[in-house]
């Protein structure tokens, strides 16, 4: 199997001295292409920090993170579905979906084409010219998933993507994420408190007090 991301002895500390907070410590793990993993643990256990480290959005205080299949360049190959609203209010749906592609260096015409295809795949192309304020919570989450699909990433990281949804819609969003992962062959890691969501994924990692205690 192809390793997409690898952590070796990773720790992340915020602050110094008596005010230092160790958010993640001693984490060693790998995600391979095709993996689908639920990351569980209580609030404050370090799940979000670990996702940000894996995405390259933050740097470890100690240890190393590499992306063997990405040439150690996660930009453009990693898609993050953040907890809560993540669409930019001034941009319409098509522009929101195309934005990560533009940031990664794609030409505008190609980015808009890929964004339109992703919206069509998820059956929400009719929302293309809507602003985020005109969307329901469920529609906004589906647009966020379309943004992931358009990027065709090698690594998908989702932070509590169903926290603001009812159980039926939450299950649907997880189905969309797993479908996107299977379409692209990406590794998928979903941080969640919800046991009904966790059991939908093939494997489970558990975090407690910043430590990854189980990778089964």
C-alpha positions, 0 to 999 in steps of 0.5 A, a space after each residue: 500500500 502507498 503511504 500518504 502521510 506518516 507521523 513519527 514521535 509528533 508532539 505539539 505544544 502551545 505556549 511556554 513555561 507554566 502556561 504551556 499546553 501539550 495538545 498532542 504528544 508521542 504520536 506515531 501513525 501512518 495513513 495509506 491510500 484507501 484507508 478510512 479511519 474514525 478518530 474518536 476521543 473527548 473534546 480537548 483530546 487533541 483531535 483537531 490539532 492532529 488533523 491540522 498537523 496532518 494537513 500541514 496547517 500547523 507544524 509539530 514542536 517535536 517529531 516529523 510529519 512526511 507525506 511520502 506519496 505527495 513528495 512532501 508537498 501536501 498543498 493541493 493534495 490534501 482537502 480539509 472539511 472543517 467543523 462548522 461553516 467554512 464557506 466564504 460569504 461573499 462568494 457564490 457556491 461555484 466560486 467557493 468550490 473552485 477557490 482551493 483549486 485556484 489557490 493551488 495554482 489551477 487556471 480559472 477556467 479549469 478550476 470552475 470546470 472541476 467545481 461544476 463537475 463536482 456539484 453535478 456529481 453530488 446533484 446540487 448543480 442548481 445551487 451554483 449561483 447561490 450565496 452561502 447565506 441562501 443555503 440550508 445547513 445540509 446544503 452547505 455541508 454538501 457544498 463543502 463535500 463538493 469542494 473536497 471532491 473537486 480537489 481530487 485529493 490524496 488525503 481527506 481530513 474531516 473535523 466533526 463534519 456532522 456536528 451540526 446535522 441531524 443523524 440522517 443528514 449526518 449519515 448522508 454526509 459521511 456516505 458522501 465523504 467515503 464515496 469521494 474517498 473511494 472515487 479518488 483513492 484517497 485516505 480519509 480520516 474523520 474526527 468525530 464524537 458520534 459513535 453512529 458515525 465512527 462505526 461507518 468507517 473501516 478503522 478507528 483511532 482513539 485519542 486521550 489527553 493528546 496521545 493516540 492510544 489505539 490505532 486498530 
